[in-house]
Amino acid sequence: MTAVGSLKCPLCKSNDNIPIFYGFPTQLVQQAVEKGEIELGGCVVHEKRPSRHCKNCGHYFTLK
């Protein structure tokens, strides 16, 4: 689990970012998408995929 303080966007330093879900979404995941809690990343999973999306500035990034 990642500490909340480390979830800051590397560009704007906002904590307002959400995880990106890859794969086929379940009904529960789709409900989270509709609430703006998760973003869908598609079904194709590749090595350099981002894991977070900043809702403040729109930047896609990966936690290290």
C-alpha angles and dihedrals in degrees: 000000000000123000115246093237091061093056093082118131109251091223107043099013091230121151089209098103135120136210121260115231118212123196135035109333120233122217089263091053091048090053090052089050090053089052091050093245097117134025122216114238099185134251098281109089116197133176099254098045118141118243100200138042121204111225090196102057103007095242119151115215145160125235115237 
